[in-house]
Amino acid sequence: MCGIVGIVDAGGVSFPLYYSLYALQHRGQESAGISSFEGTTLYTHRVQGLVAEAFNSNTLQGLRGNVGIGHVRYPTAGSKVPENIQPFNFQYRGLNLAIAHDGNLVNTAELREEYERRGQIFCTTTGTEVIGNIIVEALRTSRSMEDAVRLCMRRLRGSYAVVALLNGTIYAFRDPLGIKPLCIGKIDRGYIVASESVAIDALDGTLVRDVRPGELVRIDEDGLSSIQVATANRRAHCIFEYIYFARADSVIDGRLVYDVRRRIGQNLYDADPVEGDIVCPVPDSGTAYAAGYAERSGIPFVEGLMKNRYMGRTFIMPTQQQREWAVRIKLNTVRGNLKDRRVILVDDSIVRGTTSRRIVNMIREAGAKEIHLCVGSPPIIAPCYLGVDMPTRTELIANSRDVEAVRESIGATSLTYVPFGDLMGAIGCGERDLCTGCLTGCYPVEILGEKSCHCAVDYVAGTHQSNLSTFGKQQTS
């Protein structure tokens, strides 16, 4: 998972892009980049590190123009090298293309091999460069972005939300299953597309709607227009966005994430009530769950852990050792709130178990009598191939252990997972609207060696809301 944003703003885009990426920093902490366009020139600045480290006033002033895209990277595929920092830029016969991608393709290797047989040279190890080559191939023959995106949707297998900058116009599209989030906002002097609505909020904008799965959106100085390129017989929004990844104040596919997590917390208590003295969240992602649990149970919500606000997310640290080190300085116990208490500890998920084990030990050392761990997701039993860093089953603590064995490994007094059906009810949709591969081992796209659910995709002929087939001025909708 990464964070992407595209903006058209009559007053210039570099600073709005910077603030939007800052709001999306939780989606990626390895690198940040911005590309903007003015006249006939594409300006780019890309650096490893956090957004605040990557840009300053001078670099932002050098990113000229009223149209641009940005990216923060969380690596699930591709090495941690400068060449993989997005946006990627392509030039062909007067066309300047910059592209940024959130998601993970499962057929990158075969597509790359095909292009290499044709003599194409690759400079990175990411699937994003493959997407760029598919787009450029279509533009070479038809000069139609609609054709290019249609070709992408036919050829790409996996998850992708994409923003592209082409000669002063922003294009944004989302895979036909809608696995990755992408939304549209109206700002004072233009429009924005971004991974989450918090990027729109950062610019004091108004959320218009989500980009529909399989839709292509175009934004330029004349406004916004769109076309439906493909439709699928189901949707497969990433369930982990609701469980953990999205910010709680984001609206994802029409649902406020905080409300979803609060309902999950309520359902946790209803499914298996636990007696305790305090409900204690694991900050920050467990806070909304704990609020719902305390609300339903009547047990006081009390903070027993304080978070170092200058720490990033340990889950997306690139190595296990780094994750373990980070936990030690990320959280500290409030001993006076925990000593001699029966603590109901509420967290969003257990992936590898390392963080949960260390937190339980910290709370026990602070003097808690009992530690009842309540988890806002069912057991995570299978890897994610579509953008979350869960690469192997051996890393997942629940893959080869039942609930009692996980409890024993973590050291909690008791362990409760939210039931799968209660999770669906809290989100407010059925299993066919979500990708639940990490919870069920059944994936919405074909993956070698894994069980897949059948999905049919139709490619819509013609245009619907507006004609996007050429690069000239368009009638907006």
Secondary structure as a PSIPRED ss2 file (coil, helix, strand):
# PSIPRED VFORMAT (PSIPRED V4.0)

   1 M C   1.000  0.000  0.000
   2 C C   1.000  0.000  0.000
   3 G E   0.000  0.000  1.000
   4 I E   0.000  0.000  1.000
   5 V E   0.000  0.000  1.000
   6 G E   0.000  0.000  1.000
   7 I E   0.000  0.000  1.000
   8 V E   0.000  0.000  1.000
   9 D E   0.000  0.000  1.000
  10 A C   1.000  0.000  0.000
  11 G C   1.000  0.000  0.000
  12 G C   1.000  0.000  0.000
  13 V C   1.000  0.000  0.000
  14 S H   0.000  1.000  0.000
  15 F H   0.000  1.000  0.000
  16 P H   0.000  1.000  0.000
  17 L H   0.000  1.000  0.000
  18 Y H   0.000  1.000  0.000
  19 Y H   0.000  1.000  0.000
  20 S H   0.000  1.000  0.000
  21 L H   0.000  1.000  0.000
  22 Y H   0.000  1.000  0.000
  23 A H   0.000  1.000  0.000
  24 L C   1.000  0.000  0.000
  25 Q H   0.000  1.000  0.000
  26 H H   0.000  1.000  0.000
  27 R H   0.000  1.000  0.000
  28 G C   1.000  0.000  0.000
  29 Q C   1.000  0.000  0.000
  30 E C   1.000  0.000  0.000
  31 S E   0.000  0.000  1.000
  32 A E   0.000  0.000  1.000
  33 G E   0.000  0.000  1.000
  34 I E   0.000  0.000  1.000
  35 S E   0.000  0.000  1.000
  36 S E   0.000  0.000  1.000
  37 F E   0.000  0.000  1.000
  38 E E   0.000  0.000  1.000
  39 G C   1.000  0.000  0.000
  40 T C   1.000  0.000  0.000
  41 T E   0.000  0.000  1.000
  42 L E   0.000  0.000  1.000
  43 Y E   0.000  0.000  1.000
  44 T E   0.000  0.000  1.000
  45 H E   0.000  0.000  1.000
  46 R E   0.000  0.000  1.000
  47 V E   0.000  0.000  1.000
  48 Q E   0.000  0.000  1.000
  49 G C   1.000  0.000  0.000
  50 L C   1.000  0.000  0.000
  51 V H   0.000  1.000  0.000
  52 A H   0.000  1.000  0.000
  53 E H   0.000  1.000  0.000
  54 A H   0.000  1.000  0.000
  55 F C   1.000  0.000  0.000
  56 N C   1.000  0.000  0.000
  57 S H   0.000  1.000  0.000
  58 N H   0.000  1.000  0.000
  59 T H   0.000  1.000  0.000
  60 L H   0.000  1.000  0.000
  61 Q H   0.000  1.000  0.000
  62 G H   0.000  1.000  0.000
  63 L C   1.000  0.000  0.000
  64 R C   1.000  0.000  0.000
  65 G C   1.000  0.000  0.000
  66 N C   1.000  0.000  0.000
  67 V E   0.000  0.000  1.000
  68 G E   0.000  0.000  1.000
  69 I E   0.000  0.000  1.000
  70 G E   0.000  0.000  1.000
  71 H E   0.000  0.000  1.000
  72 V E   0.000  0.000  1.000
  73 R E   0.000  0.000  1.000
  74 Y C   1.000  0.000  0.000
  75 P C   1.000  0.000  0.000
  76 T C   1.000  0.000  0.000
  77 A C   1.000  0.000  0.000
  78 G C   1.000  0.000  0.000
  79 S C   1.000  0.000  0.000
  80 K C   1.000  0.000  0.000
  81 V C   1.000  0.000  0.000
  82 P H   0.000  1.000  0.000
  83 E H   0.000  1.000  0.000
  84 N H   0.000  1.000  0.000
  85 I C   1.000  0.000  0.000
  86 Q C   1.000  0.000  0.000
  87 P C   1.000  0.000  0.000
  88 F E   0.000  0.000  1.000
  89 N E   0.000  0.000  1.000
  90 F E   0.000  0.000  1.000
  91 Q E   0.000  0.000  1.000
  92 Y E   0.000  0.000  1.000
  93 R C   1.000  0.000  0.000
  94 G C   1.000  0.000  0.000
  95 L E   0.000  0.000  1.000
  96 N E   0.000  0.000  1.000
  97 L E   0.000  0.000  1.000
  98 A E   0.000  0.000  1.000
  99 I E   0.000  0.000  1.000
 100 A E   0.000  0.000  1.000
 101 H E   0.000  0.000  1.000
 102 D E   0.000  0.000  1.000
 103 G C   1.000  0.000  0.000
 104 N C   1.000  0.000  0.000
 105 L E   0.000  0.000  1.000
 106 V C   1.000  0.000  0.000
 107 N C   1.000  0.000  0.000
 108 T H   0.000  1.000  0.000
 109 A H   0.000  1.000  0.000
 110 E H   0.000  1.000  0.000
 111 L H   0.000  1.000  0.000
 112 R H   0.000  1.000  0.000
 113 E H   0.000  1.000  0.000
 114 E H   0.000  1.000  0.000
 115 Y H   0.000  1.000  0.000
 116 E H   0.000  1.000  0.000
 117 R H   0.000  1.000  0.000
 118 R C   1.000  0.000  0.000
 119 G C   1.000  0.000  0.000
 120 Q C   1.000  0.000  0.000
 121 I C   1.000  0.000  0.000
 122 F C   1.000  0.000  0.000
 123 C C   1.000  0.000  0.000
 124 T C   1.000  0.000  0.000
 125 T C   1.000  0.000  0.000
 126 T C   1.000  0.000  0.000
 127 G H   0.000  1.000  0.000
 128 T H   0.000  1.000  0.000
 129 E H   0.000  1.000  0.000
 130 V H   0.000  1.000  0.000
 131 I H   0.000  1.000  0.000
 132 G H   0.000  1.000  0.000
 133 N H   0.000  1.000  0.000
 134 I H   0.000  1.000  0.000
 135 I H   0.000  1.000  0.000
 136 V H   0.000  1.000  0.000
 137 E H   0.000  1.000  0.000
 138 A H   0.000  1.000  0.000
 139 L H   0.000  1.000  0.000
 140 R H   0.000  1.000  0.000
 141 T H   0.000  1.000  0.000
 142 S H   0.000  1.000  0.000
 143 R C   1.000  0.000  0.000
 144 S C   1.000  0.000  0.000
 145 M H   0.000  1.000  0.000
 146 E H   0.000  1.000  0.000
 147 D H   0.000  1.000  0.000
 148 A H   0.000  1.000  0.000
 149 V H   0.000  1.000  0.000
 150 R H   0.000  1.000  0.000
 151 L H   0.000  1.000  0.000
 152 C H   0.000  1.000  0.000
 153 M H   0.000  1.000  0.000
 154 R H   0.000  1.000  0.000
 155 R H   0.000  1.000  0.000
 156 L C   1.000  0.000  0.000
 157 R C   1.000  0.000  0.000
 158 G E   0.000  0.000  1.000
 159 S C   1.000  0.000  0.000
 160 Y C   1.000  0.000  0.000
 161 A E   0.000  0.000  1.000
 162 V E   0.000  0.000  1.000
 163 V E   0.000  0.000  1.000
 164 A E   0.000  0.000  1.000
 165 L E   0.000  0.000  1.000
 166 L E   0.000  0.000  1.000
 167 N C   1.000  0.000  0.000
 168 G C   1.000  0.000  0.000
 169 T E   0.000  0.000  1.000
 170 I E   0.000  0.000  1.000
 171 Y E   0.000  0.000  1.000
 172 A E   0.000  0.000  1.000
 173 F E   0.000  0.000  1.000
 174 R E   0.000  0.000  1.000
 175 D C   1.000  0.000  0.000
 176 P C   1.000  0.000  0.000
 177 L C   1.000  0.000  0.000
 178 G C   1.000  0.000  0.000
 179 I C   1.000  0.000  0.000
 180 K C   1.000  0.000  0.000
 181 P C   1.000  0.000  0.000
 182 L C   1.000  0.000  0.000
 183 C E   0.000  0.000  1.000
 184 I E   0.000  0.000  1.000
 185 G E   0.000  0.000  1.000
 186 K E   0.000  0.000  1.000
 187 I E   0.000  0.000  1.000
 188 D C   1.000  0.000  0.000
 189 R C   1.000  0.000  0.000
 190 G E   0.000  0.000  1.000
 191 Y E   0.000  0.000  1.000
 192 I E   0.000  0.000  1.000
 193 V E   0.000  0.000  1.000
 194 A E   0.000  0.000  1.000
 195 S C   1.000  0.000  0.000
 196 E C   1.000  0.000  0.000
 197 S H   0.000  1.000  0.000
 198 V H   0.000  1.000  0.000
 199 A H   0.000  1.000  0.000
 200 I H   0.000  1.000  0.000
 201 D H   0.000  1.000  0.000
 202 A H   0.000  1.000  0.000
 203 L C   1.000  0.000  0.000
 204 D C   1.000  0.000  0.000
 205 G C   1.000  0.000  0.000
 206 T E   0.000  0.000  1.000
 207 L E   0.000  0.000  1.000
 208 V E   0.000  0.000  1.000
 209 R E   0.000  0.000  1.000
 210 D E   0.000  0.000  1.000
 211 V C   1.000  0.000  0.000
 212 R C   1.000  0.000  0.000
 213 P C   1.000  0.000  0.000
 214 G C   1.000  0.000  0.000
 215 E E   0.000  0.000  1.000
 216 L E   0.000  0.000  1.000
 217 V E   0.000  0.000  1.000
 218 R E   0.000  0.000  1.000
 219 I E   0.000  0.000  1.000
 220 D E   0.000  0.000  1.000
 221 E C   1.000  0.000  0.000
 222 D C   1.000  0.000  0.000
 223 G E   0.000  0.000  1.000
 224 L E   0.000  0.000  1.000
 225 S E   0.000  0.000  1.000
 226 S E   0.000  0.000  1.000
 227 I E   0.000  0.000  1.000
 228 Q E   0.000  0.000  1.000
 229 V C   1.000  0.000  0.000
 230 A E   0.000  0.000  1.000
 231 T E   0.000  0.000  1.000
 232 A E   0.000  0.000  1.000
 233 N C   1.000  0.000  0.000
 234 R C   1.000  0.000  0.000
 235 R C   1.000  0.000  0.000
 236 A C   1.000  0.000  0.000
 237 H E   0.000  0.000  1.000
 238 C E   0.000  0.000  1.000
 239 I H   0.000  1.000  0.000
 240 F H   0.000  1.000  0.000
 241 E H   0.000  1.000  0.000
 242 Y H   0.000  1.000  0.000
 243 I H   0.000  1.000  0.000
 244 Y H   0.000  1.000  0.000
 245 F H   0.000  1.000  0.000
 246 A C   1.000  0.000  0.000
 247 R C   1.000  0.000  0.000
 248 A C   1.000  0.000  0.000
 249 D C   1.000  0.000  0.000
 250 S C   1.000  0.000  0.000
 251 V E   0.000  0.000  1.000
 252 I E   0.000  0.000  1.000
 253 D C   1.000  0.000  0.000
 254 G C   1.000  0.000  0.000
 255 R E   0.000  0.000  1.000
 256 L E   0.000  0.000  1.000
 257 V H   0.000  1.000  0.000
 258 Y H   0.000  1.000  0.000
 259 D H   0.000  1.000  0.000
 260 V H   0.000  1.000  0.000
 261 R H   0.000  1.000  0.000
 262 R H   0.000  1.000  0.000
 263 R H   0.000  1.000  0.000
 264 I H   0.000  1.000  0.000
 265 G H   0.000  1.000  0.000
 266 Q H   0.000  1.000  0.000
 267 N H   0.000  1.000  0.000
 268 L H   0.000  1.000  0.000
 269 Y H   0.000  1.000  0.000
 270 D H   0.000  1.000  0.000
 271 A H   0.000  1.000  0.000
 272 D C   1.000  0.000  0.000
 273 P C   1.000  0.000  0.000
 274 V C   1.000  0.000  0.000
 275 E C   1.000  0.000  0.000
 276 G C   1.000  0.000  0.000
 277 D C   1.000  0.000  0.000
 278 I E   0.000  0.000  1.000
 279 V E   0.000  0.000  1.000
 280 C E   0.000  0.000  1.000
 281 P E   0.000  0.000  1.000
 282 V C   1.000  0.000  0.000
 283 P C   1.000  0.000  0.000
 284 D C   1.000  0.000  0.000
 285 S C   1.000  0.000  0.000
 286 G C   1.000  0.000  0.000
 287 T H   0.000  1.000  0.000
 288 A H   0.000  1.000  0.000
 289 Y H   0.000  1.000  0.000
 290 A H   0.000  1.000  0.000
 291 A H   0.000  1.000  0.000
 292 G H   0.000  1.000  0.000
 293 Y H   0.000  1.000  0.000
 294 A H   0.000  1.000  0.000
 295 E H   0.000  1.000  0.000
 296 R H   0.000  1.000  0.000
 297 S H   0.000  1.000  0.000
 298 G C   1.000  0.000  0.000
 299 I C   1.000  0.000  0.000
 300 P C   1.000  0.000  0.000
 301 F E   0.000  0.000  1.000
 302 V C   1.000  0.000  0.000
 303 E C   1.000  0.000  0.000
 304 G C   1.000  0.000  0.000
 305 L E   0.000  0.000  1.000
 306 M E   0.000  0.000  1.000
 307 K E   0.000  0.000  1.000
 308 N C   1.000  0.000  0.000
 309 R C   1.000  0.000  0.000
 310 Y C   1.000  0.000  0.000
 311 M C   1.000  0.000  0.000
 312 G C   1.000  0.000  0.000
 313 R C   1.000  0.000  0.000
 314 T C   1.000  0.000  0.000
 315 F C   1.000  0.000  0.000
 316 I C   1.000  0.000  0.000
 317 M C   1.000  0.000  0.000
 318 P C   1.000  0.000  0.000
 319 T C   1.000  0.000  0.000
 320 Q H   0.000  1.000  0.000
 321 Q H   0.000  1.000  0.000
 322 Q H   0.000  1.000  0.000
 323 R H   0.000  1.000  0.000
 324 E H   0.000  1.000  0.000
 325 W H   0.000  1.000  0.000
 326 A H   0.000  1.000  0.000
 327 V H   0.000  1.000  0.000
 328 R H   0.000  1.000  0.000
 329 I H   0.000  1.000  0.000
 330 K H   0.000  1.000  0.000
 331 L E   0.000  0.000  1.000
 332 N E   0.000  0.000  1.000
 333 T E   0.000  0.000  1.000
 334 V C   1.000  0.000  0.000
 335 R H   0.000  1.000  0.000
 336 G H   0.000  1.000  0.000
 337 N H   0.000  1.000  0.000
 338 L H   0.000  1.000  0.000
 339 K C   1.000  0.000  0.000
 340 D C   1.000  0.000  0.000
 341 R C   1.000  0.000  0.000
 342 R E   0.000  0.000  1.000
 343 V E   0.000  0.000  1.000
 344 I E   0.000  0.000  1.000
 345 L E   0.000  0.000  1.000
 346 V E   0.000  0.000  1.000
 347 D E   0.000  0.000  1.000
 348 D C   1.000  0.000  0.000
 349 S C   1.000  0.000  0.000
 350 I C   1.000  0.000  0.000
 351 V C   1.000  0.000  0.000
 352 R C   1.000  0.000  0.000
 353 G C   1.000  0.000  0.000
 354 T H   0.000  1.000  0.000
 355 T H   0.000  1.000  0.000
 356 S H   0.000  1.000  0.000
 357 R H   0.000  1.000  0.000
 358 R H   0.000  1.000  0.000
 359 I H   0.000  1.000  0.000
 360 V H   0.000  1.000  0.000
 361 N H   0.000  1.000  0.000
 362 M H   0.000  1.000  0.000
 363 I H   0.000  1.000  0.000
 364 R H   0.000  1.000  0.000
 365 E H   0.000  1.000  0.000
 366 A C   1.000  0.000  0.000
 367 G C   1.000  0.000  0.000
 368 A C   1.000  0.000  0.000
 369 K C   1.000  0.000  0.000
 370 E E   0.000  0.000  1.000
 371 I E   0.000  0.000  1.000
 372 H E   0.000  0.000  1.000
 373 L E   0.000  0.000  1.000
 374 C E   0.000  0.000  1.000
 375 V E   0.000  0.000  1.000
 376 G C   1.000  0.000  0.000
 377 S C   1.000  0.000  0.000
 378 P C   1.000  0.000  0.000
 379 P C   1.000  0.000  0.000
 380 I C   1.000  0.000  0.000
 381 I C   1.000  0.000  0.000
 382 A C   1.000  0.000  0.000
 383 P C   1.000  0.000  0.000
 384 C C   1.000  0.000  0.000
 385 Y C   1.000  0.000  0.000
 386 L C   1.000  0.000  0.000
 387 G C   1.000  0.000  0.000
 388 V C   1.000  0.000  0.000
 389 D C   1.000  0.000  0.000
 390 M C   1.000  0.000  0.000
 391 P C   1.000  0.000  0.000
 392 T C   1.000  0.000  0.000
 393 R H   0.000  1.000  0.000
 394 T H   0.000  1.000  0.000
 395 E H   0.000  1.000  0.000
 396 L C   1.000  0.000  0.000
 397 I C   1.000  0.000  0.000
 398 A C   1.000  0.000  0.000
 399 N C   1.000  0.000  0.000
 400 S C   1.000  0.000  0.000
 401 R C   1.000  0.000  0.000
 402 D C   1.000  0.000  0.000
 403 V H   0.000  1.000  0.000
 404 E H   0.000  1.000  0.000
 405 A H   0.000  1.000  0.000
 406 V H   0.000  1.000  0.000
 407 R H   0.000  1.000  0.000
 408 E H   0.000  1.000  0.000
 409 S H   0.000  1.000  0.000
 410 I H   0.000  1.000  0.000
 411 G C   1.000  0.000  0.000
 412 A C   1.000  0.000  0.000
 413 T C   1.000  0.000  0.000
 414 S E   0.000  0.000  1.000
 415 L E   0.000  0.000  1.000
 416 T E   0.000  0.000  1.000
 417 Y E   0.000  0.000  1.000
 418 V C   1.000  0.000  0.000
 419 P C   1.000  0.000  0.000
 420 F H   0.000  1.000  0.000
 421 G H   0.000  1.000  0.000
 422 D H   0.000  1.000  0.000
 423 L H   0.000  1.000  0.000
 424 M H   0.000  1.000  0.000
 425 G H   0.000  1.000  0.000
 426 A H   0.000  1.000  0.000
 427 I H   0.000  1.000  0.000
 428 G C   1.000  0.000  0.000
 429 C C   1.000  0.000  0.000
 430 G C   1.000  0.000  0.000
 431 E H   0.000  1.000  0.000
 432 R H   0.000  1.000  0.000
 433 D H   0.000  1.000  0.000
 434 L E   0.000  0.000  1.000
 435 C E   0.000  0.000  1.000
 436 T C   1.000  0.000  0.000
 437 G H   0.000  1.000  0.000
 438 C H   0.000  1.000  0.000
 439 L H   0.000  1.000  0.000
 440 T H   0.000  1.000  0.000
 441 G C   1.000  0.000  0.000
 442 C E   0.000  0.000  1.000
 443 Y E   0.000  0.000  1.000
 444 P C   1.000  0.000  0.000
 445 V C   1.000  0.000  0.000
 446 E C   1.000  0.000  0.000
 447 I C   1.000  0.000  0.000
 448 L C   1.000  0.000  0.000
 449 G C   1.000  0.000  0.000
 450 E C   1.000  0.000  0.000
 451 K E   0.000  0.000  1.000
 452 S E   0.000  0.000  1.000
 453 C C   1.000  0.000  0.000
 454 H C   1.000  0.000  0.000
 455 C C   1.000  0.000  0.000
 456 A C   1.000  0.000  0.000
 457 V E   0.000  0.000  1.000
 458 D E   0.000  0.000  1.000
 459 Y E   0.000  0.000  1.000
 460 V C   1.000  0.000  0.000
 461 A C   1.000  0.000  0.000
 462 G C   1.000  0.000  0.000
 463 T C   1.000  0.000  0.000
 464 H C   1.000  0.000  0.000
 465 Q C   1.000  0.000  0.000
 466 S C   1.000  0.000  0.000
 467 N C   1.000  0.000  0.000
 468 L C   1.000  0.000  0.000
 469 S C   1.000  0.000  0.000
 470 T C   1.000  0.000  0.000
 471 F C   1.000  0.000  0.000
 472 G C   1.000  0.000  0.000
 473 K C   1.000  0.000  0.000
 474 Q C   1.000  0.000  0.000
 475 Q C   1.000  0.000  0.000
 476 T C   1.000  0.000  0.000
 477 S C   1.000  0.000  0.000
